[in-house]
Amino acid sequence: MYAAVVALFVTAFVLPQHVQAENYNLLIGGKKVTSENCGDLTAIDGVKGKAKYDPASNTLTLDNATITTTAEKAAGVGLWNSIKDLKVVLIGENTITSEKSGGMVNYDKLTFTGAGKLTITGAMSGNEDYCYGVLNPGTVTVDGCTLEISGGVNGITSGRWKFNKCNVRVKGNGTTKDEYKGSMGRLGYVPEFTDCKITAPVGAEWKELKKSGYTFQSLFANGKVVTDWVTIKPNAAPENYNILICGKKITSENCGDLTAIEGVKGKATYDPATNTLTFDNATITTTAEKAAGVGLWTSVKGLTIKLIGENTITSEKSGGMVNYEKLTFTGAGKLTINGAMSGNEDYCYGILNPGTITVDGCSLEISGGVNGITSGRWKFNKCNVRVKGNGTEKDEYKGSMGRLGYVPEFTDCKIVSPEGTEWKELKKGSYTFQSLFGSNGKVVTDWVTIQPNDAPETYDLVLESYGENLVAVTKIVKELTGLSLLKAKQLVESAPCIIKENMSQEDAKEARDKLLAAGATASIHLHGTWKPSGINVQTVDTAAKVIYTLQGVRLNTKFENLPAGVYIVNGKKVLKK
């Protein structure tokens, strides 16, 4: 008897025993994923293609797999998960379809990833508690992949959702029983979007519902829960347009309003469809140095710059503008471009133009500490242009129009001042340059004025002195200029000075006579020909200065950066050489 018991005991431990399969808290079509079937989930009824689960890495891989179930309620859920940190990797086209229940349920942290797509379809009719695409009491992250989710009542519902640079479409048809159920109905939180956003429907917003101690978020549009397809797409990388303002790129994100760029004020836009940069009473100001400090830089072929009103580009420590392609200035407005007046001479220019610039019928005023305009090909078509460069002792060919690539082309316009200019050629290496020289045999460093051939002569009104009648003369100047009374008084006190420019001869004479009648001494001169005399050069210290032009316009720049001329500095007239 004893021997028989011992034999039975030994047999119990020696004979092979049936080992119970391990469950992984994952159900497909109501069937458990276990250690026995995880390597090939097509062992589960309703699964086709390639599908497997790796418990070591918590990874469910769907590779062109289809999961279909016709069961009802909990047994009919296509995919059910309560594994923490489950990763679902998508390869190719995959589908989960539950005809009579929910498409998927997740109770923990789950991430969809991979280059493939997964379409999840829940029941479209029947028991409304199971008419959902994905029910998520946990946290679902959609990371860079593509999902399409739909259900008869809710598309996605419950929990926390994180969308990271992904493509997702979601639809839930809603229900008359609950106005908060729909495509994205009764989520636990407003979803997080990283490098992606809802692109449709337009104008959707999240609406909060508080009920029984819980807070839900549903996506609404036009005052109702969304029941149409909700589309999430990655944010498009901004397109660069080969234009820089103040060293910052113009892109598809900021082109509609360039005041988004620091240093830009007024109205400025770029339309990539027509290659048109529009300045509408815009100002561009930068204090950066070298390439980063160029006011406007372009290499867009066929760019048009349209000018409306008064516009300025000012670079205190670098060039005003650089153009590398074909560019046309046009419009009824004016653009003033000021490059650095001192400092690194390589950047003391108004416009550097290795490309081709056409000035078509508009007005430009360009200045720089060394060159006004330089390089490339220039075409002037019936336009008004003033250009000044102060030149340099280091190069006798640099000045107002220094070292251009070609003699400019003039159509229905011409250089009207200074008189007696000529183009002088310089050959250096394999390059040929053209610079504008004056009758004195030196490069021009004064203002060069280009006017249309049929432009009427205009005159400048000059106040030589106000005599003994400051008050009366100030009132007349205020009337003529539109300045405030204070600025008009400051302008009058700066005499001799120009009161108003570019007047018709008749208007200029009438204004002069008004000043004469008030006891002032006044005269008129052809535009651009009057030069102040008898003004002492004064030393300007480095303390804070208030600077005005002789016309009473306040200048927000440093004295050393101003072009040569006469200015009112701290109430005193100063000649800048």
GISUL-V281493 format. One record per residue. N is the residue number from 0. RES is the residue in one small letter. SS is DSSP state (H for helix, E for strand, C for the rest). D_FIRST is the distance of its C-alpha to the first C-alpha in whole Angstrom. Layout:
# GISUL-V281493
n=N res=RES ss=SS d_first=D_FIRST
n=N res=RES ss=SS d_first=D_FIRST
This chain:
# GISUL-V281493
n=0 res=m ss=C d_first=0
n=1 res=y ss=H d_first=4
n=2 res=a ss=H d_first=5
n=3 res=a ss=H d_first=5
n=4 res=v ss=H d_first=6
n=5 res=v ss=H d_first=9
n=6 res=a ss=H d_first=10
n=7 res=l ss=H d_first=11
n=8 res=f ss=H d_first=13
n=9 res=v ss=H d_first=14
n=10 res=t ss=H d_first=15
n=11 res=a ss=H d_first=17
n=12 res=f ss=H d_first=19
n=13 res=v ss=H d_first=20
n=14 res=l ss=C d_first=21
n=15 res=p ss=C d_first=24
n=16 res=q ss=C d_first=25
n=17 res=h ss=C d_first=28
n=18 res=v ss=C d_first=31
n=19 res=q ss=C d_first=33
n=20 res=a ss=C d_first=37
n=21 res=e ss=C d_first=39
n=22 res=n ss=E d_first=42
n=23 res=y ss=E d_first=45
n=24 res=n ss=E d_first=47
n=25 res=l ss=E d_first=49
n=26 res=l ss=E d_first=50
n=27 res=i ss=E d_first=52
n=28 res=g ss=C d_first=53
n=29 res=g ss=C d_first=50
n=30 res=k ss=E d_first=47
n=31 res=k ss=E d_first=45
n=32 res=v ss=E d_first=46
n=33 res=t ss=E d_first=43
n=34 res=s ss=C d_first=41
n=35 res=e ss=C d_first=41
n=36 res=n ss=C d_first=44
n=37 res=c ss=C d_first=46
n=38 res=g ss=C d_first=48
n=39 res=d ss=C d_first=49
n=40 res=l ss=H d_first=50
n=41 res=t ss=H d_first=51
n=42 res=a ss=H d_first=47
n=43 res=i ss=C d_first=48
n=44 res=d ss=C d_first=50
n=45 res=g ss=C d_first=54
n=46 res=v ss=E d_first=54
n=47 res=k ss=E d_first=56
n=48 res=g ss=E d_first=58
n=49 res=k ss=E d_first=56
n=50 res=a ss=E d_first=54
n=51 res=k ss=E d_first=52
n=52 res=y ss=E d_first=51
n=53 res=d ss=E d_first=50
n=54 res=p ss=C d_first=48
n=55 res=a ss=C d_first=49
n=56 res=s ss=C d_first=52
n=57 res=n ss=C d_first=52
n=58 res=t ss=E d_first=54
n=59 res=l ss=E d_first=55
n=60 res=t ss=E d_first=57
n=61 res=l ss=E d_first=59
n=62 res=d ss=E d_first=60
n=63 res=n ss=E d_first=62
n=64 res=a ss=E d_first=60
n=65 res=t ss=E d_first=60
n=66 res=i ss=E d_first=58
n=67 res=t ss=E d_first=58
n=68 res=t ss=E d_first=57
n=69 res=t ss=E d_first=58
n=70 res=a ss=E d_first=55
n=71 res=e ss=E d_first=57
n=72 res=k ss=H d_first=56
n=73 res=a ss=H d_first=54
n=74 res=a ss=H d_first=52
n=75 res=g ss=H d_first=55
n=76 res=v ss=C d_first=56
n=77 res=g ss=C d_first=57
n=78 res=l ss=E d_first=55
n=79 res=w ss=E d_first=54
n=80 res=n ss=E d_first=53
n=81 res=s ss=C d_first=52
n=82 res=i ss=C d_first=51
n=83 res=k ss=C d_first=54
n=84 res=d ss=C d_first=56
n=85 res=l ss=E d_first=55
n=86 res=k ss=E d_first=58
n=87 res=v ss=E d_first=59
n=88 res=v ss=E d_first=60
n=89 res=l ss=E d_first=63
n=90 res=i ss=E d_first=64
n=91 res=g ss=C d_first=66
n=92 res=e ss=E d_first=66
n=93 res=n ss=E d_first=63
n=94 res=t ss=E d_first=63
n=95 res=i ss=E d_first=61
n=96 res=t ss=E d_first=62
n=97 res=s ss=E d_first=60
n=98 res=e ss=E d_first=62
n=99 res=k ss=E d_first=61
n=100 res=s ss=C d_first=60
n=101 res=g ss=C d_first=61
n=102 res=g ss=C d_first=61
n=103 res=m ss=E d_first=59
n=104 res=v ss=E d_first=58
n=105 res=n ss=E d_first=58
n=106 res=y ss=C d_first=56
n=107 res=d ss=C d_first=56
n=108 res=k ss=E d_first=59
n=109 res=l ss=E d_first=59
n=110 res=t ss=E d_first=62
n=111 res=f ss=E d_first=63
n=112 res=t ss=E d_first=64
n=113 res=g ss=C d_first=65
n=114 res=a ss=C d_first=68
n=115 res=g ss=C d_first=67
n=116 res=k ss=E d_first=68
n=117 res=l ss=E d_first=65
n=118 res=t ss=E d_first=67
n=119 res=i ss=E d_first=65
n=120 res=t ss=E d_first=66
n=121 res=g ss=C d_first=64
n=122 res=a ss=C d_first=65
n=123 res=m ss=C d_first=69
n=124 res=s ss=C d_first=68
n=125 res=g ss=C d_first=66
n=126 res=n ss=C d_first=64
n=127 res=e ss=H d_first=66
n=128 res=d ss=H d_first=64
n=129 res=y ss=H d_first=62
n=130 res=c ss=C d_first=65
n=131 res=y ss=E d_first=65
n=132 res=g ss=E d_first=65
n=133 res=v ss=E d_first=63
n=134 res=l ss=E d_first=62
n=135 res=n ss=E d_first=62
n=136 res=p ss=C d_first=61
n=137 res=g ss=C d_first=60
n=138 res=t ss=E d_first=62
n=139 res=v ss=E d_first=63
n=140 res=t ss=E d_first=65
n=141 res=v ss=E d_first=67
n=142 res=d ss=E d_first=68
n=143 res=g ss=C d_first=71
n=144 res=c ss=C d_first=69
n=145 res=t ss=E d_first=70
n=146 res=l ss=E d_first=69
n=147 res=e ss=E d_first=70
n=148 res=i ss=E d_first=69
n=149 res=s ss=E d_first=69
n=150 res=g ss=E d_first=68
n=151 res=g ss=C d_first=70
n=152 res=v ss=C d_first=70
n=153 res=n ss=E d_first=70
n=154 res=g ss=E d_first=70
n=155 res=i ss=E d_first=68
n=156 res=t ss=E d_first=67
n=157 res=s ss=C d_first=66
n=158 res=g ss=C d_first=65
n=159 res=r ss=E d_first=66
n=160 res=w ss=E d_first=68
n=161 res=k ss=E d_first=69
n=162 res=f ss=E d_first=71
n=163 res=n ss=E d_first=72
n=164 res=k ss=C d_first=75
n=165 res=c ss=C d_first=73
n=166 res=n ss=E d_first=74
n=167 res=v ss=E d_first=73
n=168 res=r ss=E d_first=74
n=169 res=v ss=E d_first=73
n=170 res=k ss=E d_first=74
n=171 res=g ss=E d_first=73
n=172 res=n ss=C d_first=75
n=173 res=g ss=C d_first=74
n=174 res=t ss=E d_first=74
n=175 res=t ss=C d_first=77
n=176 res=k ss=C d_first=74
n=177 res=d ss=E d_first=74
n=178 res=e ss=C d_first=77
n=179 res=y ss=C d_first=75
n=180 res=k ss=C d_first=73
n=181 res=g ss=C d_first=74
n=182 res=s ss=C d_first=74
n=183 res=m ss=E d_first=73
n=184 res=g ss=C d_first=72
n=185 res=r ss=C d_first=71
n=186 res=l ss=E d_first=70
n=187 res=g ss=C d_first=68
n=188 res=y ss=C d_first=71
n=189 res=v ss=C d_first=74
n=190 res=p ss=C d_first=73
n=191 res=e ss=E d_first=73
n=192 res=f ss=E d_first=75
n=193 res=t ss=E d_first=76
n=194 res=d ss=C d_first=78
n=195 res=c ss=E d_first=78
n=196 res=k ss=E d_first=80
n=197 res=i ss=E d_first=80
n=198 res=t ss=E d_first=83
n=199 res=a ss=E d_first=83
n=200 res=p ss=C d_first=84
n=201 res=v ss=C d_first=86
n=202 res=g ss=C d_first=87
n=203 res=a ss=C d_first=84
n=204 res=e ss=E d_first=83
n=205 res=w ss=E d_first=80
n=206 res=k ss=E d_first=80
n=207 res=e ss=E d_first=78
n=208 res=l ss=E d_first=76
n=209 res=k ss=E d_first=74
n=210 res=k ss=E d_first=72
n=211 res=s ss=C d_first=70
n=212 res=g ss=C d_first=70
n=213 res=y ss=E d_first=69
n=214 res=t ss=E d_first=72
n=215 res=f ss=E d_first=72
n=216 res=q ss=E d_first=74
n=217 res=s ss=E d_first=75
n=218 res=l ss=E d_first=78
n=219 res=f ss=E d_first=81
n=220 res=a ss=E d_first=84
n=221 res=n ss=C d_first=87
n=222 res=g ss=C d_first=86
n=223 res=k ss=E d_first=83
n=224 res=v ss=E d_first=79
n=225 res=v ss=C d_first=79
n=226 res=t ss=C d_first=78
n=227 res=d ss=C d_first=79
n=228 res=w ss=C d_first=78
n=229 res=v ss=E d_first=78
n=230 res=t ss=E d_first=78
n=231 res=i ss=E d_first=77
n=232 res=k ss=E d_first=78
n=233 res=p ss=E d_first=79
n=234 res=n ss=C d_first=82
n=235 res=a ss=C d_first=84
n=236 res=a ss=C d_first=85
n=237 res=p ss=C d_first=89
n=238 res=e ss=C d_first=91
n=239 res=n ss=E d_first=94
n=240 res=y ss=E d_first=97
n=241 res=n ss=E d_first=99
n=242 res=i ss=E d_first=101
n=243 res=l ss=E d_first=101
n=244 res=i ss=E d_first=102
n=245 res=c ss=C d_first=103
n=246 res=g ss=C d_first=100
n=247 res=k ss=E d_first=97
n=248 res=k ss=E d_first=96
n=249 res=i ss=E d_first=97
n=250 res=t ss=E d_first=94
n=251 res=s ss=C d_first=93
n=252 res=e ss=C d_first=92
n=253 res=n ss=C d_first=95
n=254 res=c ss=C d_first=98
n=255 res=g ss=C d_first=99
n=256 res=d ss=C d_first=100
n=257 res=l ss=H d_first=101
n=258 res=t ss=H d_first=101
n=259 res=a ss=H d_first=98
n=260 res=i ss=C d_first=99
n=261 res=e ss=C d_first=100
n=262 res=g ss=C d_first=104
n=263 res=v ss=E d_first=104
n=264 res=k ss=E d_first=106
n=265 res=g ss=E d_first=108
n=266 res=k ss=E d_first=107
n=267 res=a ss=E d_first=106
n=268 res=t ss=E d_first=103
n=269 res=y ss=E d_first=102
n=270 res=d ss=E d_first=102
n=271 res=p ss=C d_first=100
n=272 res=a ss=C d_first=101
n=273 res=t ss=C d_first=105
n=274 res=n ss=C d_first=104
n=275 res=t ss=E d_first=106
n=276 res=l ss=E d_first=106
n=277 res=t ss=E d_first=108
n=278 res=f ss=E d_first=110
n=279 res=d ss=E d_first=111
n=280 res=n ss=E d_first=113
n=281 res=a ss=E d_first=110
n=282 res=t ss=E d_first=110
n=283 res=i ss=E d_first=108
n=284 res=t ss=E d_first=108
n=285 res=t ss=E d_first=106
n=286 res=t ss=E d_first=106
n=287 res=a ss=E d_first=104
n=288 res=e ss=E d_first=105
n=289 res=k ss=H d_first=105
n=290 res=a ss=H d_first=103
n=291 res=a ss=H d_first=101
n=292 res=g ss=H d_first=104
n=293 res=v ss=C d_first=106
n=294 res=g ss=C d_first=107
n=295 res=l ss=E d_first=106
n=296 res=w ss=E d_first=105
n=297 res=t ss=E d_first=104
n=298 res=s ss=C d_first=104
n=299 res=v ss=C d_first=103
n=300 res=k ss=C d_first=105
n=301 res=g ss=C d_first=108
n=302 res=l ss=E d_first=107
n=303 res=t ss=E d_first=110
n=304 res=i ss=E d_first=111
n=305 res=k ss=E d_first=112
n=306 res=l ss=E d_first=114
n=307 res=i ss=E d_first=115
n=308 res=g ss=C d_first=117
n=309 res=e ss=E d_first=117
n=310 res=n ss=E d_first=114
n=311 res=t ss=E d_first=114
n=312 res=i ss=E d_first=112
n=313 res=t ss=E d_first=112
n=314 res=s ss=E d_first=110
n=315 res=e ss=E d_first=111
n=316 res=k ss=E d_first=110
n=317 res=s ss=C d_first=109
n=318 res=g ss=C d_first=111
n=319 res=g ss=C d_first=111
n=320 res=m ss=E d_first=110
n=321 res=v ss=E d_first=109
n=322 res=n ss=E d_first=109
n=323 res=y ss=C d_first=107
n=324 res=e ss=C d_first=108
n=325 res=k ss=E d_first=110
n=326 res=l ss=E d_first=111
n=327 res=t ss=E d_first=114
n=328 res=f ss=E d_first=115
n=329 res=t ss=E d_first=116
n=330 res=g ss=C d_first=117
n=331 res=a ss=C d_first=120
n=332 res=g ss=C d_first=119
n=333 res=k ss=E d_first=119
n=334 res=l ss=E d_first=117
n=335 res=t ss=E d_first=117
n=336 res=i ss=E d_first=115
n=337 res=n ss=E d_first=116
n=338 res=g ss=C d_first=114
n=339 res=a ss=C d_first=114
n=340 res=m ss=C d_first=117
n=341 res=s ss=C d_first=116
n=342 res=g ss=C d_first=113
n=343 res=n ss=C d_first=112
n=344 res=e ss=H d_first=115
n=345 res=d ss=H d_first=112
n=346 res=y ss=H d_first=111
n=347 res=c ss=C d_first=115
n=348 res=y ss=E d_first=115
n=349 res=g ss=E d_first=116
n=350 res=i ss=E d_first=114
n=351 res=l ss=E d_first=113
n=352 res=n ss=E d_first=113
n=353 res=p ss=C d_first=111
n=354 res=g ss=C d_first=111
n=355 res=t ss=E d_first=114
n=356 res=i ss=E d_first=115
n=357 res=t ss=E d_first=117
n=358 res=v ss=E d_first=119
n=359 res=d ss=E d_first=120
n=360 res=g ss=C d_first=123
n=361 res=c ss=C d_first=121
n=362 res=s ss=E d_first=122
n=363 res=l ss=E d_first=120
n=364 res=e ss=E d_first=121
n=365 res=i ss=E d_first=119
n=366 res=s ss=E d_first=120
n=367 res=g ss=E d_first=118
n=368 res=g ss=C d_first=119
n=369 res=v ss=C d_first=120
n=370 res=n ss=E d_first=119
n=371 res=g ss=E d_first=120
n=372 res=i ss=E d_first=119
n=373 res=t ss=E d_first=117
n=374 res=s ss=C d_first=116
n=375 res=g ss=C d_first=116
n=376 res=r ss=E d_first=118
n=377 res=w ss=E d_first=119
n=378 res=k ss=E d_first=121
n=379 res=f ss=E d_first=123
n=380 res=n ss=E d_first=124
n=381 res=k ss=C d_first=127
n=382 res=c ss=C d_first=125
n=383 res=n ss=E d_first=126
n=384 res=v ss=E d_first=124
n=385 res=r ss=E d_first=125
n=386 res=v ss=E d_first=124
n=387 res=k ss=E d_first=124
n=388 res=g ss=E d_first=122
n=389 res=n ss=C d_first=124
n=390 res=g ss=C d_first=124
n=391 res=t ss=E d_first=123
n=392 res=e ss=C d_first=125
n=393 res=k ss=C d_first=122
n=394 res=d ss=E d_first=123
n=395 res=e ss=C d_first=126
n=396 res=y ss=C d_first=125
n=397 res=k ss=C d_first=122
n=398 res=g ss=C d_first=124
n=399 res=s ss=C d_first=124
n=400 res=m ss=E d_first=123
n=401 res=g ss=C d_first=122
n=402 res=r ss=C d_first=121
n=403 res=l ss=E d_first=120
n=404 res=g ss=C d_first=119
n=405 res=y ss=C d_first=122
n=406 res=v ss=C d_first=125
n=407 res=p ss=C d_first=124
n=408 res=e ss=E d_first=125
n=409 res=f ss=E d_first=127
n=410 res=t ss=E d_first=128
n=411 res=d ss=C d_first=130
n=412 res=c ss=E d_first=130
n=413 res=k ss=E d_first=131
n=414 res=i ss=E d_first=131
n=415 res=v ss=E d_first=134
n=416 res=s ss=E d_first=134
n=417 res=p ss=C d_first=134
n=418 res=e ss=C d_first=137
n=419 res=g ss=C d_first=138
n=420 res=t ss=C d_first=134
n=421 res=e ss=E d_first=133
n=422 res=w ss=E d_first=130
n=423 res=k ss=E d_first=130
n=424 res=e ss=E d_first=127
n=425 res=l ss=E d_first=125
n=426 res=k ss=E d_first=123
n=427 res=k ss=E d_first=121
n=428 res=g ss=C d_first=118
n=429 res=s ss=C d_first=117
n=430 res=y ss=E d_first=118
n=431 res=t ss=E d_first=121
n=432 res=f ss=E d_first=122
n=433 res=q ss=E d_first=124
n=434 res=s ss=E d_first=126
n=435 res=l ss=E d_first=128
n=436 res=f ss=E d_first=131
n=437 res=g ss=C d_first=134
n=438 res=s ss=C d_first=138
n=439 res=n ss=C d_first=138
n=440 res=g ss=C d_first=136
n=441 res=k ss=C d_first=132
n=442 res=v ss=E d_first=129
n=443 res=v ss=C d_first=129
n=444 res=t ss=C d_first=128
n=445 res=d ss=C d_first=129
n=446 res=w ss=C d_first=128
n=447 res=v ss=E d_first=128
n=448 res=t ss=E d_first=129
n=449 res=i ss=E d_first=129
n=450 res=q ss=E d_first=130
n=451 res=p ss=E d_first=131
n=452 res=n ss=C d_first=134
n=453 res=d ss=C d_first=135
n=454 res=a ss=C d_first=134
n=455 res=p ss=C d_first=137
n=456 res=e ss=C d_first=138
n=457 res=t ss=C d_first=136
n=458 res=y ss=E d_first=138
n=459 res=d ss=E d_first=136
n=460 res=l ss=E d_first=138
n=461 res=v ss=E d_first=139
n=462 res=l ss=E d_first=139
n=463 res=e ss=E d_first=142
n=464 res=s ss=E d_first=142
n=465 res=y ss=C d_first=142
n=466 res=g ss=C d_first=145
n=467 res=e ss=C d_first=146
n=468 res=n ss=C d_first=144
n=469 res=l ss=H d_first=140
n=470 res=v ss=H d_first=139
n=471 res=a ss=H d_first=141
n=472 res=v ss=H d_first=140
n=473 res=t ss=H d_first=136
n=474 res=k ss=H d_first=137
n=475 res=i ss=H d_first=138
n=476 res=v ss=H d_first=135
n=477 res=k ss=H d_first=133
n=478 res=e ss=H d_first=134
n=479 res=l ss=H d_first=134
n=480 res=t ss=H d_first=131
n=481 res=g ss=C d_first=129
n=482 res=l ss=C d_first=127
n=483 res=s ss=C d_first=127
n=484 res=l ss=H d_first=130
n=485 res=l ss=H d_first=128
n=486 res=k ss=H d_first=128
n=487 res=a ss=H d_first=131
n=488 res=k ss=H d_first=133
n=489 res=q ss=H d_first=131
n=490 res=l ss=H d_first=132
n=491 res=v ss=H d_first=135
n=492 res=e ss=H d_first=135
n=493 res=s ss=C d_first=134
n=494 res=a ss=C d_first=137
n=495 res=p ss=C d_first=138
n=496 res=c ss=E d_first=135
n=497 res=i ss=E d_first=134
n=498 res=i ss=E d_first=134
n=499 res=k ss=E d_first=133
n=500 res=e ss=E d_first=132
n=501 res=n ss=E d_first=133
n=502 res=m ss=E d_first=135
n=503 res=s ss=C d_first=138
n=504 res=q ss=H d_first=141
n=505 res=e ss=H d_first=143
n=506 res=d ss=H d_first=140
n=507 res=a ss=H d_first=140
n=508 res=k ss=H d_first=144
n=509 res=e ss=H d_first=143
n=510 res=a ss=H d_first=141
n=511 res=r ss=H d_first=143
n=512 res=d ss=H d_first=146
n=513 res=k ss=H d_first=144
n=514 res=l ss=H d_first=143
n=515 res=l ss=H d_first=147
n=516 res=a ss=H d_first=148
n=517 res=a ss=C d_first=146
n=518 res=g ss=C d_first=148
n=519 res=a ss=C d_first=145
n=520 res=t ss=E d_first=145
n=521 res=a ss=E d_first=143
n=522 res=s ss=E d_first=144
n=523 res=i ss=E d_first=142
n=524 res=h ss=E d_first=141
n=525 res=l ss=E d_first=139
n=526 res=h ss=C d_first=135
n=527 res=g ss=C d_first=134
n=528 res=t ss=C d_first=137
n=529 res=w ss=C d_first=138
n=530 res=k ss=C d_first=137
n=531 res=p ss=C d_first=137
n=532 res=s ss=C d_first=140
n=533 res=g ss=C d_first=140
n=534 res=i ss=C d_first=137
n=535 res=n ss=C d_first=136
n=536 res=v ss=C d_first=133
n=537 res=q ss=C d_first=131
n=538 res=t ss=C d_first=128
n=539 res=v ss=C d_first=125
n=540 res=d ss=C d_first=122
n=541 res=t ss=C d_first=119
n=542 res=a ss=C d_first=118
n=543 res=a ss=C d_first=117
n=544 res=k ss=C d_first=120
n=545 res=v ss=C d_first=121
n=546 res=i ss=E d_first=122
n=547 res=y ss=E d_first=124
n=548 res=t ss=C d_first=126
n=549 res=l ss=C d_first=130
n=550 res=q ss=C d_first=129
n=551 res=g ss=C d_first=127
n=552 res=v ss=C d_first=123
n=553 res=r ss=E d_first=121
n=554 res=l ss=E d_first=119
n=555 res=n ss=C d_first=115
n=556 res=t ss=C d_first=115
n=557 res=k ss=C d_first=116
n=558 res=f ss=H d_first=120
n=559 res=e ss=H d_first=119
n=560 res=n ss=H d_first=117
n=561 res=l ss=C d_first=120
n=562 res=p ss=C d_first=123
n=563 res=a ss=C d_first=126
n=564 res=g ss=E d_first=128
n=565 res=v ss=E d_first=130
n=566 res=y ss=E d_first=127
n=567 res=i ss=E d_first=128
n=568 res=v ss=E d_first=125
n=569 res=n ss=C d_first=125
n=570 res=g ss=C d_first=128
n=571 res=k ss=E d_first=130
n=572 res=k ss=E d_first=131
n=573 res=v ss=E d_first=130
n=574 res=l ss=E d_first=130
n=575 res=k ss=E d_first=127
n=576 res=k ss=C d_first=128
